């Protein structure tokens, strides 16, 4: 994963701790996210983060993560933590989806892995709390 800005160093560390493959990271606003959510999930509303895994092909990227900057800013403010922490929380959630985890069907394994990573990278626990884990 190549990120030029220092503020995204943590995302790079998180990615490297879970996969050696590159990941495409895209930031969008509410309207763009709503369009993506409608097109790919048939849900006509915005969301905080989406992940798009790619087939396991040698030398290919793992997939794409799309983060809604507007929603990330709202949640960081609401939960009283930094925007960088919110990006990291959303990134962890999406990256685990890219790796095949699915919190809707896995009996808690994804939530457990999220909790481990949140602790490891000293992030706020708000992701687990707000996700019902």
Backbone torsions as a table, in degrees:
resi	resn	phi	psi	omega
1	UNK	NA	129.8	-178.8
2	UNK	-114.3	114.7	175.5
3	UNK	-128.3	124.6	-174.2
4	UNK	-81.2	-33.5	-174.3
5	UNK	-80.3	136.7	-178.4
6	UNK	-60.2	-32.4	-176.9
7	UNK	-64.6	-14.7	178.3
8	UNK	-100.8	12.1	178.4
9	UNK	-57.4	-40.2	180.0
10	UNK	-61.4	-40.6	179.2
11	UNK	-62.4	-39.0	178.2
12	UNK	-64.1	-42.4	178.0
13	UNK	-62.8	-43.0	178.5
14	UNK	-60.9	-48.4	-179.0
15	UNK	-58.9	-47.2	-177.9
16	UNK	-66.3	-25.5	179.1
17	UNK	-73.6	-16.6	-175.8
18	UNK	-116.1	-23.2	-176.2
19	UNK	-157.4	148.2	175.1
20	UNK	-91.3	-5.2	-178.6
21	UNK	-82.7	152.7	175.1
22	UNK	-72.9	156.7	179.5
23	UNK	-134.1	133.8	174.9
24	UNK	-84.6	129.6	-179.9
25	UNK	-120.3	123.9	-176.4
26	UNK	-126.3	136.9	175.8
27	UNK	-110.7	132.8	-179.3
28	UNK	-133.1	173.1	175.0
29	UNK	-100.5	179.7	-177.5
30	UNK	-54.7	-47.0	-175.5
31	UNK	-65.2	-42.9	178.3
32	UNK	-64.5	-39.4	179.7
33	UNK	-66.7	-39.4	177.7
34	UNK	-60.1	-42.1	179.0
35	UNK	-63.3	-43.8	179.2
36	UNK	-64.9	-42.3	-179.1
37	UNK	-64.5	-39.3	177.9
38	UNK	-67.7	-45.7	-177.2
39	UNK	-65.7	-42.3	-171.7
40	UNK	-100.0	-19.7	-177.6
41	UNK	-127.4	-1.6	-178.9
42	UNK	58.2	35.1	176.8
43	UNK	-116.7	117.7	-172.2
44	UNK	-89.6	59.9	173.6
45	UNK	-159.9	162.1	178.8
46	UNK	-74.8	165.6	175.9
47	UNK	-146.4	175.2	-175.6
48	UNK	-83.8	-38.4	-176.3
49	UNK	-154.6	145.2	174.7
50	UNK	-130.0	150.3	175.8
51	UNK	-127.8	143.9	-179.2
52	UNK	-130.2	92.5	-179.9
53	UNK	-70.0	150.7	174.6
54	UNK	-110.0	161.7	177.4
55	UNK	-60.2	150.8	179.6
56	UNK	-76.7	86.5	-179.3
57	UNK	-113.8	133.6	179.2
58	UNK	-53.3	136.9	177.5
59	UNK	69.0	5.5	176.9
60	UNK	-91.1	159.1	175.6
61	UNK	-69.8	159.5	178.9
62	UNK	-67.7	-38.5	-179.7
63	UNK	161.3	-166.4	-178.0
64	UNK	-119.8	143.0	173.9
65	UNK	-120.6	129.4	178.9
66	UNK	-116.9	120.7	-179.0
67	UNK	-110.8	132.2	177.5
68	UNK	-84.2	106.9	-178.4
69	UNK	-62.3	-38.3	-179.7
70	UNK	-62.5	-48.0	-179.5
71	UNK	-67.9	-38.3	178.0
72	UNK	-60.8	-42.6	179.0
73	UNK	-64.8	-42.7	178.7
74	UNK	-61.1	-45.9	-178.1
75	UNK	-68.2	-38.9	178.1
76	UNK	-61.2	-42.6	178.8
77	UNK	-67.4	-47.3	-178.5
78	UNK	-60.8	-40.2	-174.8
79	UNK	-96.7	3.1	173.7
80	UNK	58.8	46.9	169.7
81	UNK	-134.6	173.4	-173.8
82	UNK	-72.5	156.3	175.9
83	UNK	-62.6	-37.5	178.4
84	UNK	-62.2	-40.0	176.3
85	UNK	-64.0	-41.1	179.1
86	UNK	-63.3	-43.2	176.2
87	UNK	-57.7	-43.7	-178.9
88	UNK	-63.6	-42.1	178.8
89	UNK	-61.9	-45.9	179.6
90	UNK	-66.4	-38.9	179.8
91	UNK	-62.7	-45.2	177.9
92	UNK	-58.2	-47.7	-178.5
93	UNK	-58.7	-48.8	-178.1
94	UNK	-68.3	-39.2	-179.7
95	UNK	-63.4	-39.0	177.0
96	UNK	-63.6	-36.6	174.3
97	UNK	-62.9	-42.2	178.2
98	UNK	-59.7	-31.5	-178.7
99	UNK	-85.4	2.0	174.1
100	UNK	103.3	-0.9	177.1
101	UNK	-74.0	148.2	177.2
102	UNK	-146.0	103.7	-175.9
103	UNK	-64.4	-16.1	179.8
104	UNK	-81.3	-17.5	-174.8
105	UNK	-132.9	-5.0	-168.8
106	UNK	-96.6	7.3	176.3
107	UNK	68.9	22.4	175.0
108	UNK	103.2	-3.4	-178.6
109	UNK	-62.9	-40.8	-179.5
110	UNK	-65.9	-43.5	178.9
111	UNK	-61.4	-39.2	178.7
112	UNK	-64.6	-43.9	179.6
113	UNK	-65.6	-39.9	176.0
114	UNK	-58.6	-45.8	-179.4
115	UNK	-61.0	-41.7	178.1
116	UNK	-61.2	-45.1	-178.4
117	UNK	-69.5	-38.3	177.5
118	UNK	-61.3	-42.0	177.8
119	UNK	-67.7	-46.9	-178.4
120	UNK	-57.4	-41.6	-176.8
121	UNK	-97.8	10.7	174.7
122	UNK	53.6	51.7	179.8
123	UNK	-102.2	160.6	176.6
124	UNK	-64.1	148.2	-177.3
125	UNK	-83.7	9.0	-174.6
126	UNK	-59.6	-28.9	-179.8
127	UNK	-62.5	-45.1	-179.8
128	UNK	-67.3	-43.5	-179.3
129	UNK	-61.7	-49.5	-175.1
130	UNK	-76.1	-15.4	179.6
131	UNK	-93.3	1.9	178.1
132	UNK	79.2	15.7	-178.5
133	UNK	-93.2	NA	NA
